[in-house]
Amino acid sequence: MTHVTDRLGELREIVTEVLELEPGELDDTGDFVDEYEGDSLRAIEILARIEKKYKVEIPQSELAEMRNLRQVYDVLARHAGWQA
């Protein structure tokens, strides 16, 4: 379970930086758009940073599924081939 916790922490850092939040402000299931005023440009930036860090390619069509930290992890895990 440590890998999941570590990876969620890494993703939290990326997302909070892009959304200009403090790490404690971001809830795992908080909606980026409705709760944190994220927009499509920030979503693309989050996606680009994740792809670069983890060396995976995630189609932009997946952005609709990446509305909170937990969903970001799930999409990344699927494309990176991590065990869920």
C-alpha distances in whole Angstrom, upper triangle without the diagonal:
4,5,5,6,9,10,11,13,14,15,17,19,20,21,22,25,26,27,28,26,24,20,21,23,21,19,16,19,22,24,25,28,29,28,28,31,29,31,31,32,29,27,28,27,24,24,26,24,20,22,24,20,18,22,21,24,24,27,28,29,25,26,27,23,22,23,20,17,15,17,17,14,14,17,16,13,16,19,17,16,12,10,10
4,5,5,6,8,10,10,12,14,15,17,19,20,21,23,24,25,26,24,22,19,19,22,20,19,16,19,22,24,25,29,30,28,27,30,28,31,31,31,28,26,28,26,23,23,25,22,19,21,22,19,17,21,21,24,24,27,28,29,26,26,27,24,22,23,20,17,15,18,17,14,16,18,16,14,18,19,17,17,13,13,12
4,5,5,6,8,10,10,12,14,15,17,18,20,21,23,24,25,24,22,19,20,22,20,19,16,19,22,23,23,27,29,27,26,29,27,29,29,29,26,24,25,24,20,20,21,19,16,18,19,15,13,17,17,20,20,24,25,26,23,23,25,22,20,22,19,15,14,16,15,11,13,16,13,11,15,16,13,13,10,10,11
4,6,5,6,8,10,10,12,14,15,16,18,20,21,22,23,22,21,17,18,20,17,16,13,15,18,20,20,24,25,24,23,26,24,26,26,27,24,22,23,22,18,18,20,18,15,17,19,16,14,17,17,20,19,22,23,24,20,21,22,19,17,18,16,12,10,13,12,9,10,13,11,9,13,15,13,13,9,9,9
4,6,5,6,9,10,10,12,14,15,16,18,20,21,22,19,18,14,15,17,15,14,11,15,17,20,20,24,25,23,22,25,24,26,27,27,24,22,24,22,19,19,21,19,16,19,20,17,16,19,19,22,21,24,25,26,22,22,23,20,18,19,16,12,11,14,13,10,13,16,14,13,16,18,16,17,13,13,12
4,5,5,6,9,10,11,13,14,15,17,19,20,21,19,18,14,16,18,16,16,14,17,19,21,21,24,26,24,23,26,24,26,26,26,23,21,23,21,18,18,20,17,14,17,17,14,13,17,18,21,20,24,25,26,23,22,24,21,19,20,17,13,13,16,14,11,14,16,14,13,17,18,15,16,13,14,14
4,5,5,6,8,10,11,12,14,15,17,18,19,18,17,14,16,18,15,15,12,15,17,19,18,22,24,22,21,24,21,23,23,23,20,18,19,18,14,15,16,14,11,14,14,11,10,14,14,17,17,20,21,22,19,19,21,18,15,17,14,11,11,13,11,8,11,13,10,10,13,14,12,14,11,12,12
4,5,5,6,9,10,10,12,14,15,16,17,16,15,11,13,14,11,11,9,12,14,16,15,19,21,19,18,21,19,21,21,22,18,17,19,17,14,15,17,14,12,15,16,13,13,16,16,18,17,20,21,22,18,17,19,16,14,14,11,8,8,11,9,7,10,12,11,11,14,15,14,16,13,14,13
4,5,5,6,9,10,10,12,14,15,16,14,13,9,11,13,11,12,10,14,15,17,16,20,22,19,18,21,19,22,23,22,19,18,20,18,14,16,17,14,13,16,16,13,14,17,18,20,20,23,23,24,21,20,22,19,16,17,13,10,11,14,12,10,14,16,14,14,18,18,17,19,16,17,16
4,5,5,7,9,10,11,13,14,15,14,14,11,13,15,13,14,13,16,17,18,17,20,22,20,18,21,19,21,21,20,17,16,17,15,12,13,14,11,9,13,13,10,10,14,15,17,17,21,21,23,20,19,21,19,16,17,14,11,12,14,11,10,14,15,12,13,17,17,15,17,15,17,17
4,5,5,6,8,10,11,12,14,13,13,10,13,14,11,12,10,13,14,15,13,17,19,17,16,18,15,18,18,17,14,13,14,13,9,10,12,10,8,11,12,10,10,14,14,16,15,18,17,19,16,15,17,15,12,13,11,7,9,11,8,7,11,12,10,12,15,15,14,16,15,17,16
4,5,5,6,8,10,10,11,10,10,7,9,10,7,9,8,12,12,13,12,16,17,15,13,16,14,17,18,18,14,14,16,14,10,13,15,12,11,15,15,13,14,17,18,19,18,20,20,21,18,16,18,17,13,13,10,7,10,12,10,10,13,14,13,15,18,18,17,20,18,19,18
4,6,5,6,9,10,10,9,9,7,10,11,10,12,12,15,15,16,14,17,19,17,15,17,15,18,19,18,14,14,16,13,10,13,14,11,11,14,14,12,14,17,18,20,19,22,21,23,20,18,21,19,16,16,13,10,13,15,13,13,16,17,15,17,20,20,19,21,20,22,21
4,6,5,6,9,10,10,11,10,13,13,11,14,13,16,15,15,13,16,19,17,14,16,13,15,16,14,11,11,12,9,7,10,10,7,8,11,11,10,12,15,15,17,16,18,17,20,18,15,18,17,13,14,12,10,13,14,11,12,15,15,13,16,18,18,17,20,19,21,21
4,5,5,6,8,8,10,9,12,11,8,11,11,13,12,12,9,12,15,13,10,12,10,12,13,13,9,9,11,9,6,9,11,9,9,13,14,13,14,17,17,18,16,18,16,19,16,13,16,15,11,11,9,8,11,12,9,11,14,14,13,16,18,18,18,21,20,22,21
4,6,5,6,5,6,6,9,8,7,10,11,13,12,13,10,13,15,13,10,12,11,14,15,15,11,12,14,12,10,13,14,12,13,16,17,15,17,20,20,21,20,22,20,22,20,17,19,18,14,13,11,10,14,15,13,14,18,18,17,19,22,22,22,24,23,25,23
4,6,5,6,8,9,12,11,11,14,15,17,15,16,13,15,18,16,12,13,12,14,15,14,10,12,13,10,9,13,13,11,12,16,15,14,17,19,20,21,20,22,20,23,21,18,20,20,16,16,14,13,17,18,15,16,20,19,18,21,23,23,22,25,24,26,25
4,5,8,11,11,14,13,12,15,15,17,15,14,11,13,16,14,11,11,9,11,12,10,6,9,10,7,7,10,11,9,11,14,14,14,17,19,19,19,18,19,17,20,18,15,17,18,14,14,13,13,16,16,14,16,19,18,17,20,22,21,21,25,24,27,25
4,6,9,10,13,11,9,13,14,15,12,12,8,10,12,11,7,8,6,9,11,10,7,9,12,10,9,12,14,13,14,17,18,17,20,22,22,21,20,21,18,20,19,15,17,17,14,12,12,12,16,16,14,16,19,19,18,21,24,23,23,27,26,28,26
4,7,9,12,10,10,14,16,17,15,15,11,13,15,13,9,10,10,12,15,13,10,13,15,12,12,16,16,15,16,20,19,19,21,24,24,24,23,24,22,24,22,19,21,21,17,16,15,15,18,19,17,19,22,22,21,24,27,26,26,29,28,30,28
4,6,8,6,7,11,13,15,12,13,11,13,14,11,8,11,11,14,17,16,13,14,17,15,13,17,18,16,17,21,21,20,22,25,25,26,24,25,23,25,23,20,21,21,17,16,14,13,17,18,17,18,21,22,21,24,26,26,26,29,27,29,27
4,5,5,7,11,13,16,14,15,14,16,17,14,11,14,14,18,20,20,16,17,20,18,16,19,20,18,19,22,22,20,22,26,26,27,26,28,26,28,25,22,24,23,19,18,15,14,17,19,18,19,22,23,22,24,27,27,27,29,27,29,27
4,5,6,9,11,14,12,15,13,17,18,14,12,15,15,19,21,20,17,17,20,18,15,18,20,17,17,21,21,19,20,24,24,25,24,26,25,27,24,21,23,21,18,17,14,12,14,17,16,16,19,21,20,21,24,25,24,26,24,25,24
4,6,8,10,13,12,15,14,17,17,14,13,16,17,20,23,23,19,20,23,21,18,21,23,20,20,24,24,22,23,27,27,28,27,29,27,29,26,23,24,23,19,18,14,13,15,18,17,18,21,22,22,23,26,27,26,28,26,27,24
4,6,10,12,9,12,11,14,14,10,9,13,14,17,20,20,17,18,21,19,17,20,22,20,20,24,24,23,24,27,27,28,26,28,26,27,24,22,22,21,18,16,13,12,15,17,17,18,20,22,22,23,26,27,27,29,27,28,25
4,6,8,7,9,9,12,12,9,8,12,12,16,18,19,15,15,18,17,14,17,19,18,17,21,22,20,21,24,24,25,23,24,23,24,21,18,19,17,14,12,9,8,11,13,13,14,17,18,18,20,22,23,23,25,23,24,22
4,5,5,9,10,13,12,10,10,14,14,17,19,21,17,16,20,19,16,18,21,20,18,22,24,22,22,25,25,25,23,25,23,24,21,18,18,17,14,12,8,7,9,12,13,13,15,17,18,19,21,23,23,25,22,23,20
4,6,9,10,14,14,12,12,15,15,18,19,21,17,16,19,19,15,17,20,18,16,20,22,20,20,23,22,23,20,22,21,21,18,16,16,14,12,10,6,5,5,9,10,10,12,14,15,15,18,20,20,21,19,19,16
4,6,9,12,11,10,11,14,14,17,18,20,17,16,19,19,16,17,21,20,18,21,24,22,22,25,23,23,20,22,21,20,17,15,15,12,11,8,5,6,6,8,10,11,12,14,16,16,18,20,21,22,20,20,17
4,6,9,8,6,8,11,11,14,16,18,15,14,18,18,15,17,21,20,19,22,24,23,23,26,24,24,21,22,21,21,18,15,15,13,11,8,6,7,9,10,12,13,15,16,17,19,21,22,23,25,23,24,20
4,6,5,5,7,9,9,11,13,15,13,12,15,16,14,16,19,19,18,21,23,23,23,25,23,23,20,20,18,18,15,13,11,11,9,5,5,8,10,10,11,14,15,15,17,19,20,21,23,25,24,24,21
4,6,6,5,6,5,8,10,12,9,9,12,13,11,13,16,16,16,18,21,20,21,23,22,21,18,19,16,17,15,11,11,11,9,6,6,8,11,11,11,14,15,15,16,19,20,21,22,25,24,25,22
4,6,6,5,4,6,9,11,10,9,13,14,13,15,18,18,18,21,23,23,24,26,24,23,20,19,16,17,15,12,11,12,10,7,9,12,14,13,13,17,18,17,19,22,23,23,25,27,27,28,25
4,6,6,8,10,12,15,13,13,17,18,16,18,21,22,21,24,26,26,27,29,27,26,23,23,20,20,18,15,13,14,13,9,10,13,15,15,16,19,20,20,22,24,25,26,27,29,29,30,27
4,6,8,11,14,16,14,14,18,18,16,19,22,21,21,24,26,25,26,29,27,27,24,24,22,22,20,17,16,16,14,10,10,12,15,15,16,18,20,20,22,24,25,26,27,30,28,29,26
4,6,9,12,14,11,12,15,15,14,16,19,18,19,22,23,23,24,27,26,25,23,23,20,21,19,16,16,16,14,10,10,12,15,15,15,18,20,20,21,23,25,25,26,29,28,29,26
4,7,10,11,10,11,14,14,14,17,19,19,20,22,24,24,25,27,26,25,23,23,19,20,19,15,15,17,14,11,12,14,17,17,17,20,22,21,22,25,26,26,28,30,30,31,29
4,7,8,6,7,10,11,10,13,15,15,16,19,20,21,22,24,23,22,19,19,16,17,16,12,13,14,12,9,10,12,16,15,14,17,19,18,19,22,23,23,24,27,27,29,26
4,6,5,6,9,10,11,12,14,16,17,19,20,21,23,24,22,21,18,17,14,15,15,11,12,14,12,10,13,15,18,16,15,19,20,19,20,23,24,23,25,28,28,30,28
4,5,5,6,9,10,10,12,14,15,16,18,20,21,22,20,18,15,14,11,12,12,9,10,13,11,11,13,16,18,16,14,18,19,17,18,22,22,21,23,26,26,29,27
4,5,5,6,9,10,11,12,14,15,17,18,20,20,19,18,16,15,12,14,14,11,13,15,13,13,15,17,20,18,16,19,21,18,19,22,23,21,23,26,27,29,28
4,5,5,6,9,10,10,12,14,15,16,18,19,19,17,15,16,13,15,14,11,13,15,12,11,13,14,17,16,13,17,19,17,17,20,22,20,22,25,25,27,26
4,5,5,6,9,10,11,12,14,15,16,18,16,15,12,12,9,11,11,7,9,11,8,9,10,12,14,13,10,14,15,13,14,17,18,17,19,22,22,24,23
4,5,5,6,9,10,10,12,14,15,16,14,13,11,10,8,11,11,8,11,13,10,12,14,14,17,15,12,15,17,14,14,18,18,16,18,21,22,25,24
4,5,5,6,9,10,11,12,14,15,14,14,12,13,11,14,14,11,14,15,12,13,14,14,17,16,13,15,18,16,15,18,19,18,18,22,22,25,25
4,6,5,6,9,10,11,12,14,13,13,11,13,11,14,12,10,13,13,10,11,11,11,14,13,9,12,14,13,12,15,17,15,16,19,19,22,21
4,6,5,6,9,10,11,11,10,9,8,9,8,11,9,8,11,12,9,11,12,12,14,12,9,11,13,10,9,13,14,12,13,17,17,20,20
4,5,5,6,9,10,10,10,9,9,10,10,13,12,11,15,15,13,15,16,15,17,16,12,14,16,14,12,15,16,14,14,18,19,22,22
4,5,5,6,8,10,10,11,11,13,13,16,15,13,17,17,14,16,16,14,16,16,12,13,16,14,12,15,17,15,14,18,18,21,21
4,5,5,6,8,8,9,9,12,12,15,13,12,16,15,12,14,14,12,14,13,9,10,13,11,8,11,13,11,11,14,14,18,18
4,6,5,5,5,6,7,10,11,14,13,13,16,16,13,16,17,15,17,15,12,12,14,11,9,12,13,10,10,13,15,18,19
4,6,5,7,9,11,13,14,18,16,16,20,19,17,19,19,17,19,18,15,15,17,15,12,15,16,13,12,16,17,20,21
4,6,8,11,12,16,17,19,17,17,21,20,17,19,18,16,18,17,14,13,16,15,11,13,16,13,11,15,15,18,19
4,6,9,11,14,16,18,16,17,20,18,16,19,18,16,16,16,13,12,14,12,9,10,12,10,8,11,11,15,16
4,7,10,13,15,18,16,17,21,20,18,21,21,19,19,18,15,14,16,14,10,12,13,10,8,12,13,17,18
4,6,10,12,15,13,14,18,17,15,19,19,17,18,16,13,13,13,11,8,10,10,7,6,10,12,15,17
4,7,9,12,11,12,16,15,14,18,19,18,18,16,13,14,14,11,9,12,11,7,9,12,14,17,18
4,6,8,7,9,12,11,11,15,16,16,16,13,11,12,12,8,8,11,10,7,9,12,14,17,17
4,5,6,8,11,11,11,15,17,17,18,15,13,15,14,10,11,14,12,10,13,15,17,20,20
4,5,5,8,10,10,13,15,16,17,14,12,15,15,11,12,16,14,12,15,18,20,22,22
4,5,7,8,10,13,16,17,17,14,13,16,15,11,13,16,14,13,16,18,20,22,21
4,5,6,7,10,13,14,14,10,9,12,11,8,10,13,11,10,14,16,17,19,18
4,5,5,7,10,12,13,10,9,12,12,9,11,14,14,13,16,18,19,21,19
4,6,7,10,13,13,10,10,14,13,11,13,16,15,15,18,20,21,22,20
4,6,8,11,10,6,8,11,9,8,11,13,12,13,16,17,18,19,16
4,6,7,8,5,5,8,9,7,9,12,12,13,15,17,17,18,16
4,7,8,6,7,11,11,11,13,15,16,17,18,20,20,21,18
4,6,5,6,9,10,11,12,14,16,17,18,20,19,20,17
4,5,5,6,9,10,11,12,14,16,16,18,16,17,15
4,5,5,6,9,10,10,12,14,15,16,14,15,12
4,5,5,6,8,10,11,12,14,15,14,15,12
4,5,5,6,8,10,11,12,14,13,15,13
4,6,5,6,9,10,10,12,10,11,10
4,5,5,6,9,10,10,9,10,8
4,5,5,6,9,10,10,12,10
4,5,5,6,8,8,11,10
4,6,5,6,5,7,7
4,6,5,6,8,8
4,5,8,11,11
4,6,9,11
4,7,9
4,6
4
